[in-house]
Amino acid sequence: MANGDAIGEPSPQRLSANPVLVSALGLTLVFWGAYVAYLIDRNPTAMVSQGENHPSWRQMYWMMMTGHIGLGLIYLVH
C-alpha cells in the first residue's frame, strides 16, 4: 500500500488533520461557491461590462483566502 492510502496513524511523510474540520470547511466552501455561481448567473452580462468590479470576484477572492487560511489553521491546530 502506498504512503497516504491507509487511514490510521499519520506517518512523517504525509500531512494529517482533523477530518471533521476539513469536511466542514469543504462544505462551507461548496455552499459559498454555489452563492458565487448564483451571483454570476443572476447578471452574467455584468461580468463583461464591470470586469473585476463584479461582486462575484470579491466573493471568489474571499473564498480562496478563507480556504487557504482555514486549512492552514486546521493543520496547525491538529
PASEBA-1860 file (N, C-alpha, C; in nm, 3 decimals):
! residues 78
1> MANGDAIG> 0.085/-0.117/0.000/0.000/0.000/0.000/0.090/0.124/0.000 ~ 0.057/0.217/-0.086/0.139/0.339/-0.097/0.116/0.429/0.023 ~ 0.215/0.510/0.052/0.206/0.603/0.163/0.090/0.700/0.139 ~ 0.002/0.716/0.238/-0.110/0.806/0.225/-0.239/0.735/0.188 ~ -0.232/0.606/0.155/-0.352/0.532/0.119/-0.427/0.479/0.239 ~ -0.358/0.455/0.349/-0.421/0.395/0.466/-0.471/0.503/0.562 ~ -0.577/0.469/0.632/-0.627/0.558/0.736/-0.577/0.504/0.868 ~ -0.524/0.590/0.948/-0.470/0.546/1.077/-0.371/0.647/1.129
9> EPSPQRLS> -0.268/0.598/1.188/-0.166/0.686/1.243/-0.093/0.759/1.130 ~ -0.076/0.890/1.144/-0.005/0.964/1.040/0.144/0.928/1.038 ~ 0.197/0.921/0.920/0.340/0.897/0.907/0.409/1.032/0.889 ~ 0.539/1.039/0.911/0.608/1.167/0.896/0.608/1.219/0.752 ~ 0.576/1.133/0.656/0.582/1.174/0.516/0.454/1.239/0.466 ~ 0.347/1.241/0.544/0.223/1.300/0.493/0.160/1.390/0.598 ~ 0.078/1.482/0.551/0.008/1.572/0.641/-0.117/1.503/0.694 ~ -0.158/1.541/0.812/-0.281/1.490/0.868/-0.354/1.604/0.937
17> ANPVLVSA> -0.485/1.593/0.941/-0.566/1.697/1.005/-0.695/1.633/1.053 ~ -0.770/1.710/1.128/-0.898/1.663/1.177/-0.994/1.652/1.059 ~ -1.040/1.531/1.025/-1.126/1.516/0.907/-1.260/1.587/0.921 ~ -1.310/1.602/1.043/-1.437/1.671/1.062/-1.421/1.819/1.028 ~ -1.312/1.881/1.073/-1.290/2.022/1.044/-1.263/2.046/0.896 ~ -1.187/1.956/0.835/-1.159/1.971/0.692/-1.289/1.956/0.612 ~ -1.372/1.860/0.650/-1.500/1.840/0.581/-1.593/1.960/0.602 ~ -1.595/2.014/0.722/-1.679/2.131/0.750/-1.635/2.251/0.666
25> LGLTLVFW> -1.504/2.271/0.658/-1.452/2.380/0.575/-1.487/2.356/0.428 ~ -1.472/2.231/0.383/-1.505/2.199/0.245/-1.651/2.224/0.212 ~ -1.740/2.183/0.302/-1.883/2.207/0.279/-1.916/2.356/0.279 ~ -1.851/2.429/0.369/-1.871/2.574/0.371/-1.830/2.635/0.238 ~ -1.717/2.592/0.185/-1.669/2.647/0.057/-1.759/2.604/-0.058 ~ -1.816/2.484/-0.051/-1.908/2.440/-0.156/-2.031/2.530/-0.160 ~ -2.090/2.556/-0.043/-2.209/2.642/-0.039/-2.175/2.785/-0.077 ~ -2.059/2.831/-0.036/-2.015/2.965/-0.073/-1.995/2.973/-0.225
33> GAYVAYLI> -1.937/2.868/-0.283/-1.920/2.863/-0.428/-2.052/2.862/-0.502 ~ -2.152/2.797/-0.445/-2.285/2.798/-0.506/-2.342/2.940/-0.504 ~ -2.315/3.014/-0.397/-2.361/3.153/-0.391/-2.289/3.238/-0.497 ~ -2.161/3.213/-0.518/-2.087/3.285/-0.622/-2.146/3.254/-0.759 ~ -2.178/3.127/-0.782/-2.241/3.089/-0.910/-2.375/3.159/-0.926 ~ -2.450/3.171/-0.818/-2.577/3.243/-0.822/-2.554/3.390/-0.860 ~ -2.452/3.453/-0.801/-2.423/3.593/-0.834/-2.389/3.610/-0.982 ~ -2.313/3.516/-1.036/-2.275/3.524/-1.177/-2.397/3.499/-1.265
41> DRNPTAMV> -2.477/3.399/-1.228/-2.593/3.363/-1.310/-2.702/3.470/-1.304 ~ -2.709/3.542/-1.193/-2.811/3.645/-1.177/-2.793/3.757/-1.279 ~ -2.668/3.792/-1.308/-2.642/3.901/-1.402/-2.512/3.872/-1.478 ~ -2.517/3.779/-1.575/-2.393/3.738/-1.643/-2.331/3.848/-1.729 ~ -2.410/3.941/-1.780/-2.352/4.047/-1.864/-2.266/4.143/-1.783 ~ -2.292/4.152/-1.653/-2.211/4.239/-1.568/-2.067/4.190/-1.558 ~ -2.045/4.059/-1.576/-1.908/4.007/-1.573/-1.825/4.069/-1.685 ~ -1.887/4.095/-1.799/-1.816/4.151/-1.913/-1.805/4.303/-1.900
49> SQGENHPS> -1.914/4.366/-1.859/-1.914/4.512/-1.856/-1.843/4.569/-1.734 ~ -1.854/4.502/-1.618/-1.792/4.555/-1.497/-1.653/4.497/-1.471 ~ -1.621/4.387/-1.536/-1.488/4.328/-1.518/-1.463/4.285/-1.376 ~ -1.351/4.333/-1.319/-1.313/4.291/-1.184/-1.398/4.357/-1.076 ~ -1.490/4.445/-1.112/-1.575/4.509/-1.013/-1.703/4.431/-0.983 ~ -1.724/4.320/-1.051/-1.843/4.240/-1.027/-1.836/4.181/-0.885 ~ -1.947/4.181/-0.812/-1.945/4.131/-0.673/-1.896/3.986/-0.660 ~ -1.911/3.907/-0.764/-1.868/3.767/-0.754/-1.715/3.756/-0.741
57> WRQMYWMM> -1.642/3.849/-0.800/-1.496/3.844/-0.789/-1.451/3.861/-0.644 ~ -1.511/3.956/-0.576/-1.477/3.978/-0.435/-1.506/3.852/-0.354 ~ -1.620/3.791/-0.380/-1.656/3.668/-0.309/-1.558/3.555/-0.339 ~ -1.515/3.546/-0.465/-1.419/3.440/-0.502/-1.285/3.460/-0.432 ~ -1.239/3.584/-0.425/-1.112/3.609/-0.357/-1.123/3.580/-0.207 ~ -1.233/3.622/-0.144/-1.253/3.592/-0.002/-1.265/3.441/0.021 ~ -1.331/3.373/-0.069/-1.345/3.228/-0.056/-1.208/3.160/-0.067 ~ -1.126/3.204/-0.160/-0.993/3.146/-0.176/-0.908/3.171/-0.051
65> MTGHIGLG> -0.911/3.292/0.001/-0.833/3.322/0.122/-0.884/3.242/0.241 ~ -1.016/3.228/0.253/-1.073/3.150/0.363/-1.029/3.005/0.354 ~ -1.029/2.950/0.234/-0.985/2.812/0.217/-0.840/2.791/0.256 ~ -0.753/2.880/0.209/-0.610/2.866/0.240/-0.582/2.887/0.388 ~ -0.635/2.993/0.444/-0.611/3.021/0.586/-0.678/2.916/0.673 ~ -0.799/2.875/0.635/-0.870/2.773/0.712/-0.794/2.641/0.716 ~ -0.746/2.596/0.602/-0.669/2.471/0.600/-0.540/2.484/0.680 ~ -0.476/2.598/0.667/-0.354/2.619/0.746/-0.380/2.613/0.895
73> LIYLVH> -0.486/2.679/0.939/-0.519/2.675/1.082/-0.559/2.535/1.128 ~ -0.634/2.464/1.045/-0.674/2.328/1.082/-0.550/2.239/1.099 ~ -0.455/2.250/1.009/-0.333/2.168/1.021/-0.248/2.210/1.139 ~ -0.242/2.340/1.169/-0.163/2.385/1.283/-0.225/2.342/1.416 ~ -0.358/2.346/1.424/-0.426/2.308/1.547/-0.413/2.160/1.573 ~ -0.411/2.080/1.466/-0.406/1.935/1.481/-0.269/1.900/1.533
END
